[in-house]
């Protein structure tokens, strides 16, 4: 995996080159010399984020009725929020 760095100006001028580079690794896009954004392939994004699913998606799975699920009772008391 290689890392490519482009300035914002280069990125705007060489979008196709940035897309090709993203197939080989992340592309750092800089603003005034400082990293500001990262372009990467969707496959790399999925690998980095893992297979995190939303709870709603998991609850909507077929066969969910067959799973026993018990939520433990919390013994902690709720505290008021501090908005100061």
C-alpha positions as semicolon CSV with decimal commas, in nm:
position;residue;x (nm);y (nm);z (nm)
1;X;0,000;0,000;0,000
2;X;0,140;0,337;-0,098
3;X;0,047;0,681;0,029
4;X;0,014;0,970;-0,215
5;X;0,004;1,336;-0,115
6;X;-0,152;1,606;-0,333
7;X;-0,222;1,971;-0,266
8;X;-0,584;2,084;-0,305
9;X;-0,486;2,253;-0,628
10;X;-0,319;1,939;-0,765
11;X;-0,619;1,733;-0,660
12;X;-0,856;1,963;-0,852
13;X;-0,635;1,953;-1,160
14;X;-0,553;1,580;-1,149
15;X;-0,870;1,413;-1,025
16;X;-0,827;1,103;-1,243
17;X;-0,469;1,060;-1,123
18;X;-0,589;1,085;-0,761
19;X;-0,856;0,820;-0,823
20;X;-0,598;0,583;-0,973
21;X;-0,361;0,645;-0,682
22;X;-0,642;0,571;-0,435
23;X;-0,657;0,215;-0,571
24;X;-0,306;0,161;-0,429
25;X;-0,354;0,336;-0,095
26;X;-0,481;0,653;0,068
27;X;-0,435;0,991;-0,101
28;X;-0,370;1,276;0,142
29;X;-0,504;1,610;0,019
30;X;-0,340;1,911;0,178
31;X;-0,451;2,270;0,234
32;X;-0,162;2,512;0,281
33;X;0,075;2,221;0,337
34;X;-0,131;2,055;0,611
35;X;-0,329;1,732;0,564
36;X;-0,699;1,818;0,532
37;X;-0,870;1,524;0,359
38;X;-0,810;1,162;0,265
39;X;-0,929;0,993;-0,052
40;X;-0,938;0,613;-0,053
41;X;-1,102;0,329;-0,238
42;X;-1,430;0,200;-0,100
43;X;-1,269;-0,142;-0,043
44;X;-1,000;0,015;0,178
45;X;-1,266;0,212;0,365
46;X;-1,463;-0,108;0,433
47;X;-1,148;-0,288;0,549
48;X;-1,059;-0,004;0,788
49;X;-1,408;0,036;0,934
50;X;-1,470;-0,337;0,958
51;X;-1,815;-0,485;0,943
52;X;-1,985;-0,250;1,185
53;X;-2,357;-0,273;1,136
54;X;-2,637;-0,059;1,266
55;X;-2,848;-0,207;1,544
56;X;-3,162;-0,151;1,334
57;X;-3,012;-0,362;1,053
58;X;-2,924;-0,640;1,296
59;X;-3,273;-0,638;1,451
60;X;-3,429;-0,662;1,105
61;X;-3,237;-0,979;1,017
62;X;-3,443;-1,284;0,919
63;X;-3,461;-1,538;1,201
64;X;-3,405;-1,279;1,473
65;X;-3,706;-1,418;1,660
66;X;-3,506;-1,735;1,735
67;X;-3,232;-1,550;1,927
68;X;-3,258;-1,519;2,305
69;X;-3,146;-1,177;2,419
70;X;-3,154;-1,055;2,777
71;X;-3,060;-0,702;2,872
72;X;-2,897;-0,683;3,216
73;X;-3,062;-0,449;3,463
74;X;-2,840;-0,155;3,551
75;X;-2,795;-0,082;3,920
76;X;-2,656;0,266;3,850
77;X;-2,874;0,568;3,912
78;X;-2,917;0,827;3,640
79;X;-2,743;1,157;3,703
80;X;-2,873;1,494;3,584
81;X;-2,687;1,647;3,292
82;X;-2,443;1,928;3,364
83;X;-2,509;2,206;3,109
84;X;-2,276;2,463;3,264
